[in-house]
Amino acid sequence: MIRKVEISNVDTSKLPVLSNEEKKELFIKIKQGDIEARETFINGNLRLVLSVLQRFSGRCDNMDDLFQVGCVGLIKSIDNFDLSLNVQFSTYAVPMIIGEIRRYLRDNNPIRVSRSIRDLAYKALQAKEKLTKEFNKEPTVEQIAKEIGVDKEEIVFSFEAIQDPLSLQEPVYNDGAESIYIMDQVSDVKANDEHWTDSLAIEQAMSKLNEREKMIITKRFFDGRTQMEVADEIGISQAQVSRLEKDAIGRIKKLYQ
């Protein structure tokens, strides 16, 4: 059973699904100016927009807005798609929908980037696309810089400036029970003796843990290892490391409540 989800006043459980043959027939009519066929084609591909939105979960407070932006990308795909390309419409449309959403997120990024830097980045992206078609491979930063007549350092800086920020709490894996977040894969490279009093208290609490839990806590918080590194060293999955780590931390917290 398809669960009902409301987004932008659209009941996603009732969205139609078109076969490839139906898409082809509708597209021929669209090219002939059939407005009704165009509307049917758009409605029949809204699930495609929803599938793309899942990639941006947690990146926007208003998913309705993001859905509308995705629909703009879908419509642009319809306007530019060519049946003679001999590719599935979804193959052509997904990158365009993603691009539209990314542009929206960049322009509405809470971290403000100057207009001139954004303009340079978009100009560089256009040059990158042009050179990729010419060389049949991705160009180097030096080639992009030469194409638009700026220093390569400016290209690198502009690209970094328009990157979407990621939350350390953003999940990168979920096994259905436990989630692994970006912060779990970031090493702690600070000096281990910065907070020696805290470390001493933790060591005392660790005497209550079993040997495996002690090893995981030591490697994670004293040696600054990532969960992935710990998992590789002791021969278990990262999800298991995450679970054991949380259990151990929970036990330590109880000792100080």
C-alpha positions in Angstrom: 0.0 0.0 0.0 1.4 3.5 -0.9 1.4 5.8 2.1 -0.4 9.1 1.6 2.0 12.1 1.7 0.8 15.6 1.1 3.3 18.0 -0.5 2.4 21.3 -2.1 -1.3 20.1 -1.8 -0.5 17.1 -3.9 -1.5 13.6 -2.7 1.6 11.7 -3.7 -0.2 8.3 -3.2 -2.4 9.2 -6.2 0.3 10.4 -8.6 0.0 8.5 -11.9 2.9 6.4 -13.3 3.4 6.5 -17.1 4.9 3.7 -19.1 7.8 4.4 -21.6 5.4 3.9 -24.5 2.9 6.4 -22.9 5.6 8.9 -22.4 6.7 8.6 -26.0 3.2 9.1 -27.3 2.5 12.1 -25.0 5.8 13.7 -26.0 5.0 13.5 -29.7 1.7 15.3 -28.9 3.6 17.9 -26.7 5.8 18.8 -29.6 2.7 19.3 -31.7 1.5 21.9 -29.1 -1.0 19.7 -27.2 -1.4 21.4 -23.8 -3.5 18.6 -22.3 -0.8 16.1 -23.2 1.8 18.4 -21.6 -0.2 18.5 -18.3 -0.6 14.7 -18.3 3.1 14.3 -18.9 4.1 16.6 -16.0 1.7 14.9 -13.6 3.0 11.5 -14.7 6.6 12.5 -13.8 6.0 14.2 -10.4 7.2 11.0 -8.7 10.5 11.6 -10.4 10.7 15.0 -8.7 9.9 13.4 -5.4 12.6 10.8 -5.8 15.2 13.6 -6.4 13.9 15.5 -3.3 15.0 12.6 -1.1 18.6 13.5 -1.9 18.1 16.9 -0.3 16.3 15.8 2.8 17.2 18.0 5.7 18.8 20.7 3.5 15.7 22.9 3.4 13.1 23.8 6.0 10.3 24.0 3.5 10.1 20.9 1.3 7.1 22.3 -0.5 9.3 25.1 -1.9 11.9 22.5 -3.0 9.2 20.5 -4.7 8.0 23.5 -6.6 11.6 24.2 -7.7 12.0 20.6 -8.7 8.9 20.9 -10.9 10.5 23.9 -12.6 13.4 21.6 -13.4 11.0 19.0 -14.7 9.3 21.5 -17.0 12.6 22.7 -18.3 13.5 19.1 -19.1 10.3 18.6 -21.0 10.9 21.8 -23.0 14.5 20.7 -23.9 14.2 17.0 -24.3 14.8 15.5 -27.8 13.3 12.1 -28.6 16.1 11.5 -31.1 18.6 11.4 -28.2 17.5 7.8 -27.7 17.8 8.0 -23.9 15.1 7.6 -21.2 13.4 10.9 -20.3 14.3 10.3 -16.6 18.0 9.9 -17.5 17.9 13.4 -19.1 15.5 15.0 -16.5 17.1 14.0 -13.2 20.4 16.0 -13.6 18.3 19.1 -14.7 16.0 18.7 -11.7 19.0 18.4 -9.4 20.7 21.4 -11.0 17.6 23.5 -10.5 17.3 22.5 -6.8 21.0 23.2 -6.2 20.8 26.6 -7.8 17.9 27.4 -5.5 19.7 26.2 -2.4 22.8 28.2 -3.4 20.8 31.4 -4.0 19.0 30.9 -0.7 22.1 29.8 1.3 22.1 31.4 4.8 25.9 31.8 4.3 25.9 34.9 2.1 28.3 34.8 -0.9 29.0 38.0 -2.9 27.3 38.4 -6.2 30.6 38.7 -8.1 31.9 35.4 -6.7 28.6 33.6 -7.5 28.7 35.0 -11.0 32.3 33.9 -11.5 31.4 30.4 -10.2 28.5 30.1 -12.6 30.6 31.4 -15.5 33.2 28.8 -14.6 30.6 26.1 -14.5 29.4 27.0 -18.0 33.0 27.0 -19.2 33.5 23.6 -17.6 30.4 22.2 -19.4 31.6 23.6 -22.7 35.1 22.2 -22.3 33.8 18.8 -21.2 31.9 18.6 -24.5 34.9 19.6 -26.5 37.4 17.3 -24.8 35.0 14.4 -23.9 36.4 14.5 -20.4 36.3 16.9 -17.4 38.7 19.8 -17.9 41.3 20.9 -15.3 41.0 24.0 -13.2 43.9 25.5 -15.3 41.9 24.9 -18.5 38.8 26.5 -17.1 40.8 29.5 -15.8 42.4 30.0 -19.2 39.0 29.7 -21.0 37.5 32.6 -19.0 40.7 34.5 -18.5 41.1 34.5 -14.7 43.6 33.0 -12.2 43.0 29.4 -11.3 43.0 30.4 -7.6 39.9 32.5 -8.3 38.2 29.5 -9.8 38.9 27.3 -6.9 37.8 30.0 -4.4 34.5 30.6 -6.3 33.7 26.9 -6.5 34.3 26.5 -2.7 32.2 29.5 -2.0 29.0 28.1 -3.6 29.3 24.6 -2.1 26.3 23.8 0.0 27.2 23.5 3.7 26.7 20.1 5.4 25.5 19.5 8.9 27.6 17.2 11.1 24.3 15.7 12.1 23.5 14.7 8.5 23.1 10.9 8.2 25.3 9.1 5.7 24.1 5.6 6.5 21.1 3.9 8.1 20.7 0.2 8.6 17.1 0.5 9.7 18.0 0.7 13.4 21.1 2.8 13.7 22.1 5.9 11.8 25.7 6.9 11.1 26.3 10.7 10.8 29.0 12.8 9.2 30.4 13.6 12.7 31.0 9.9 13.2 33.4 9.9 10.3 35.4 12.9 11.2 38.7 12.4 13.1 39.4 14.4 16.3 43.0 15.7 15.7 43.1 18.0 18.8 45.7 17.4 21.5 44.7 14.6 23.8 45.8 16.4 26.9 43.8 19.6 26.3 41.1 18.5 28.8 43.0 16.1 31.0 40.6 16.5 33.9 37.7 15.4 31.7 39.8 12.5 30.4 40.6 11.4 34.0 36.9 11.4 34.9 36.1 9.4 31.8 38.9 6.9 32.5 37.4 6.3 36.0 34.0 5.7 34.5 35.4 3.4 31.9 36.4 0.9 34.6 32.7 0.0 34.6 32.7 -0.9 30.8 33.6 -4.3 29.3 36.8 -4.7 27.3 35.3 -4.2 23.9 33.5 -1.0 25.0 36.7 0.3 26.6 38.6 -0.3 23.4 36.0 1.5 21.2 35.8 4.5 23.6 39.6 4.7 23.8 40.1 4.6 20.0 37.2 7.0 19.3 37.8 9.7 22.0 41.4 9.3 23.1 43.0 8.3 19.8 40.7 10.4 17.6 39.8 7.5 15.3 36.6 7.5 13.1 34.0 4.8 13.5 35.0 3.3 10.1 38.6 3.1 11.2 37.7 1.4 14.5 35.4 -1.0 12.7 38.2 -2.0 10.3 40.6 -2.6 13.2 38.4 -4.8 15.3 36.6 -6.6 12.5 33.0 -5.5 13.0 30.7 -3.3 11.0 30.5 0.5 11.5 26.9 0.2 12.6 28.0 -2.2 15.4 30.7 0.3 16.5 28.1 3.0 16.5 25.7 0.9 18.6 28.4 -0.2 21.1 29.7 3.4 21.4 26.2 4.8 22.2 25.6 2.1 24.8 29.0 2.8 26.5 28.4 6.6 26.5 24.9 6.1 27.9 26.4 4.0 30.8 29.1 6.6 31.4 26.4 9.4 31.5 24.4 7.5 34.1 27.4 7.5 36.5 27.4 11.3 36.5 23.6 11.9 36.8 
